[in-house]
Structure formats: C-alpha cells, structure tokens
Amino acid sequence: MPAGAKVVSEKREKKTLVRVIFIAPNTGAVVPPLQIFFLERIDTPTGRMLIVTDDEQRLRAVDWEDHEQRMHKLLRRHYGAEAIELSEMLSPSAAQHALQAYFEGSRDALTHWPAATSGTDFQRRVWDALRRIPVGHTVSYSALAATIGQPTATRAVGLAIGANPIAIVIPCHRVIGANASLTGYGGGLDRKRWLLAHERTGRSQPEELISEV
C-alpha cells in the first residue's frame, strides 16, 4: 500500500468493504476515495433489472439487464471512469422491495423514493420535472421543456431524458411525442408501452409484454 494511505472499513448488509484513502504527501489533504455503490438484480414482468443504490439507500441507477453496458456507461459519464466501485448486494434492499411493489400494482411506490444523480444542472432540472409527472399521465417533450421555463429547448430536453440513469423512478417513459406517439425509449418501445398501460390500470400484464418482445 502506498505511503500515507489509510484503510477504512464500512459494513453494509453484513459485507465489509475496504476503502483506501490517500493523503497528499505535500499538503496533507485527503483525496476523496472511490464511491461504493451496491448492485442487485431483480426479476420483473418487463425483464430482469439492475438496481444500484448508495449507502444511504438512495437510487443511483436502474436499468434492464440487457442494457447493462449502457448503465455502466452512464455511471462512468456521471461520476468518472475511476470514481465508483460496484459491490453485489447480499440481501434485498428497501429500494428493491419498492420496485417490486410498483410492479405488483402499488403504482405510487416509487413516486417519492430518494434518488441521487450527478448530471449537469440542466439535466437535473429535466429529471426533477419528470418526477413531477403524475402516475398514469403523460406529457410531450415540448410541454416538459415549457415546464422548466425553456420552451425552445425541446431537443436538449430529449438529450437529457436519454441520459437519465434511473429508469422508471425518474419516469422518462411518461414523455411522448406531440402527436401522442410513443417516440423512443431506452428500454425499448414494448417496455414503454407496458409501463404506461401498467400505470393506467395498476395491473401487471406480463403475457402481453412477453408476446411482443
């Protein structure tokens, strides 16, 4: 271990993680350690999903397992290529239970669930506006742009939506085209269609999704 390094241990879900904190030799300043995030996998009617939380149980990423590379890319983009480390969870988190409740019909289970992001100020404004879209409702890209006070920024809003790392919880699936078309969705249009139908009815429809994927 390099000189001037300290080892700090922390426990979560009975798993010990070792962090190395480096002390700058000239100034004595502490160089921030890696951020430790926790990864778990959950089966859902829309496919197997990935959940990433921090040590305060805040969501940092939610995506589908078939888009795992995209999730890692977004995490690197938001936090830095060498700034985070993912550790597999040993037991289900409260966030996983909330996501399960959502799929089982508790449509508001995720509405106020704590999440933390590290995007730009503009991106976070868009993501905050997304979380204010009520369950069972949709808005257009232009309406969302107007909501954040930038009605001409429709394209930038679309780009911010595409950079959203926390699917479903930051509900970009509730944004549709001005003509009510579904437009695009990072998880695929079949999943977007399923999520919107689920939120309108509160009932799971796994057979319909499986037949379309």
C-alpha positions as CSV (number, residue, x, y, z in Angstrom):
1,M,0.0,0.0,0.0
2,P,1.4,3.5,-0.9
3,A,2.8,5.6,2.0
4,G,0.3,7.9,3.5
5,A,-2.6,5.7,2.8
6,K,-5.3,4.7,5.4
7,V,-7.7,1.8,5.3
8,V,-11.2,2.5,6.3
9,S,-13.8,-0.3,6.6
10,E,-17.5,0.0,6.5
11,K,-20.3,-2.6,6.8
12,R,-23.5,-2.9,4.9
13,E,-25.7,-5.9,4.8
14,K,-23.1,-8.0,6.6
15,K,-20.5,-7.3,3.9
16,T,-17.3,-5.5,4.8
17,L,-15.9,-3.1,2.2
18,V,-12.3,-1.8,2.3
19,R,-11.7,1.8,1.2
20,V,-8.3,3.3,0.7
21,I,-8.0,7.0,1.5
22,F,-4.9,8.6,0.1
23,I,-3.2,11.5,1.8
24,A,-1.5,14.0,-0.4
25,P,2.2,14.0,0.7
26,N,2.8,17.7,0.3
27,T,-0.4,19.3,1.6
28,G,-1.8,16.5,3.8
29,A,-5.1,16.9,2.1
30,V,-7.4,13.9,1.8
31,V,-8.0,12.7,-1.7
32,P,-11.7,11.5,-1.9
33,P,-12.0,7.7,-2.0
34,L,-14.0,5.7,-4.5
35,Q,-17.7,5.9,-4.1
36,I,-19.0,2.5,-3.2
37,F,-22.4,1.7,-4.8
38,F,-24.4,-1.5,-4.4
39,L,-25.7,-3.6,-7.3
40,E,-28.6,-6.0,-7.2
41,R,-30.7,-7.8,-9.8
42,I,-34.5,-8.4,-9.8
43,D,-36.9,-10.3,-12.0
44,T,-39.8,-8.2,-13.2
45,P,-42.6,-8.6,-15.7
46,T,-40.6,-6.4,-18.1
47,G,-37.4,-8.5,-17.8
48,R,-34.5,-8.8,-15.3
49,M,-33.5,-5.4,-14.0
50,L,-30.4,-3.9,-12.3
51,I,-30.7,-1.6,-9.2
52,V,-27.8,0.5,-8.0
53,T,-28.0,2.2,-4.6
54,D,-25.6,4.0,-2.3
55,D,-25.0,3.6,1.4
56,E,-28.0,5.9,2.2
57,Q,-30.4,3.7,0.2
58,R,-30.7,6.3,-2.5
59,L,-31.1,5.1,-6.0
60,R,-28.2,5.8,-8.4
61,A,-29.2,3.7,-11.4
62,V,-32.0,1.5,-12.6
63,D,-31.9,-0.3,-15.9
64,W,-32.6,-3.6,-17.6
65,E,-30.0,-6.4,-17.6
66,D,-29.9,-6.5,-21.4
67,H,-28.8,-2.8,-21.3
68,E,-26.1,-3.3,-18.6
69,Q,-23.4,-1.9,-20.7
70,R,-25.4,1.3,-21.1
71,M,-25.9,1.6,-17.4
72,H,-22.2,1.3,-16.7
73,K,-21.5,3.9,-19.5
74,L,-23.9,6.3,-17.9
75,L,-22.4,5.8,-14.4
76,R,-18.9,6.4,-15.8
77,R,-20.2,9.5,-17.6
78,H,-21.8,11.0,-14.5
79,Y,-19.3,10.0,-11.8
80,G,-16.0,9.5,-13.7
81,A,-14.4,6.3,-15.1
82,E,-12.5,5.5,-11.9
83,A,-14.7,7.2,-9.3
84,I,-17.1,4.4,-8.4
85,E,-17.0,0.8,-7.5
86,L,-20.0,-1.6,-7.6
87,S,-20.4,-4.3,-4.9
88,E,-23.0,-7.0,-5.2
89,M,-25.7,-6.8,-2.5
90,L,-26.1,-9.8,-0.3
91,S,-29.8,-9.3,0.6
92,P,-32.6,-7.3,-1.0
93,S,-32.6,-3.6,-0.4
94,A,-35.6,-1.4,0.6
95,A,-35.3,0.0,-3.0
96,Q,-35.8,-3.4,-4.4
97,H,-38.9,-4.0,-2.3
98,A,-40.3,-0.7,-3.5
99,L,-39.7,-1.6,-7.2
100,Q,-41.3,-5.0,-6.6
101,A,-44.3,-3.2,-5.0
102,Y,-44.6,-1.0,-8.1
103,F,-44.7,-4.0,-10.4
104,E,-47.2,-5.7,-8.2
105,G,-49.7,-2.8,-8.6
106,S,-48.6,-0.2,-6.0
107,R,-48.2,2.5,-8.7
108,D,-47.0,5.2,-6.3
109,A,-44.4,3.0,-4.5
110,L,-41.6,4.8,-6.3
111,T,-43.0,8.3,-6.6
112,H,-41.1,9.8,-3.6
113,W,-38.3,7.2,-3.4
114,P,-35.0,9.1,-2.8
115,A,-32.6,9.2,-5.7
116,A,-29.3,11.0,-6.3
117,T,-27.8,11.9,-9.6
118,S,-24.7,13.6,-10.8
119,G,-25.7,15.2,-14.1
120,T,-25.5,18.8,-15.2
121,D,-27.7,21.4,-13.7
122,F,-29.9,21.3,-16.8
123,Q,-30.2,17.6,-16.8
124,R,-31.2,17.6,-13.1
125,R,-33.9,20.2,-13.8
126,V,-35.3,17.9,-16.5
127,W,-35.1,14.9,-14.3
128,D,-36.8,16.7,-11.4
129,A,-39.6,17.8,-13.8
130,L,-40.0,14.2,-14.9
131,R,-40.6,13.1,-11.3
132,R,-43.4,15.6,-11.0
133,I,-45.4,13.9,-13.8
134,P,-48.2,12.1,-12.0
135,V,-48.5,8.3,-12.3
136,G,-50.9,7.5,-15.2
137,H,-50.2,10.7,-17.1
138,T,-48.0,11.6,-20.0
139,V,-46.5,14.9,-21.3
140,S,-44.9,15.9,-24.6
141,Y,-41.3,16.9,-25.0
142,S,-42.3,20.5,-25.7
143,A,-44.6,20.6,-22.7
144,L,-41.8,19.3,-20.5
145,A,-39.4,22.0,-21.9
146,A,-42.0,24.6,-21.1
147,T,-42.3,23.3,-17.5
148,I,-38.7,24.0,-16.8
149,G,-39.0,27.5,-18.4
150,Q,-37.2,26.8,-21.6
151,P,-39.9,26.1,-24.2
152,T,-37.4,26.2,-27.1
153,A,-35.1,23.6,-25.6
154,T,-37.1,20.6,-26.8
155,R,-34.1,18.9,-28.3
156,A,-31.9,19.5,-25.2
157,V,-34.7,18.1,-23.1
158,G,-34.7,15.0,-25.2
159,L,-31.0,14.6,-24.8
160,A,-31.3,15.0,-21.0
161,I,-34.0,12.3,-21.0
162,G,-31.7,10.0,-22.9
163,A,-29.0,10.5,-20.3
164,N,-31.3,9.5,-17.4
165,P,-29.6,6.8,-15.4
166,I,-32.6,5.8,-13.2
167,A,-35.3,4.2,-15.3
168,I,-39.0,4.1,-14.1
169,V,-38.2,6.1,-10.9
170,I,-37.2,9.1,-13.0
171,P,-40.1,8.3,-15.4
172,C,-38.9,9.2,-18.8
173,H,-41.4,6.6,-20.2
174,R,-44.1,9.2,-19.5
175,V,-42.8,11.5,-22.2
176,I,-44.4,11.1,-25.6
177,G,-44.5,12.9,-28.9
178,A,-46.6,15.9,-29.6
179,N,-48.9,13.7,-31.7
180,A,-49.2,11.2,-28.8
181,S,-46.8,8.8,-30.5
182,L,-44.6,6.8,-28.1
183,T,-41.4,8.0,-29.8
184,G,-38.2,6.4,-28.5
185,Y,-37.3,4.8,-25.1
186,G,-34.0,3.5,-23.9
187,G,-35.6,0.3,-22.6
188,G,-37.5,-0.3,-25.9
189,L,-40.9,0.7,-27.0
190,D,-42.5,-2.6,-25.9
191,R,-41.4,-1.8,-22.3
192,K,-42.6,1.8,-22.6
193,R,-46.0,0.6,-23.8
194,W,-46.2,-1.9,-21.0
195,L,-45.2,0.6,-18.3
196,L,-47.8,3.2,-19.4
197,A,-50.5,0.6,-19.5
198,H,-49.5,-0.7,-16.1
199,E,-49.6,2.8,-14.6
200,R,-53.1,3.4,-16.1
201,T,-54.5,0.2,-14.8
202,G,-52.4,-0.7,-11.8
203,R,-52.3,-4.3,-13.1
204,S,-49.4,-6.3,-14.3
205,Q,-49.5,-7.6,-17.9
206,P,-46.5,-9.9,-18.3
207,E,-48.1,-12.0,-21.0
208,E,-48.7,-9.0,-23.3
209,L,-45.1,-7.9,-23.0
210,I,-43.6,-11.3,-23.4
211,S,-45.5,-11.8,-26.6
212,E,-44.2,-8.5,-28.0
213,V,-40.5,-8.7,-27.1
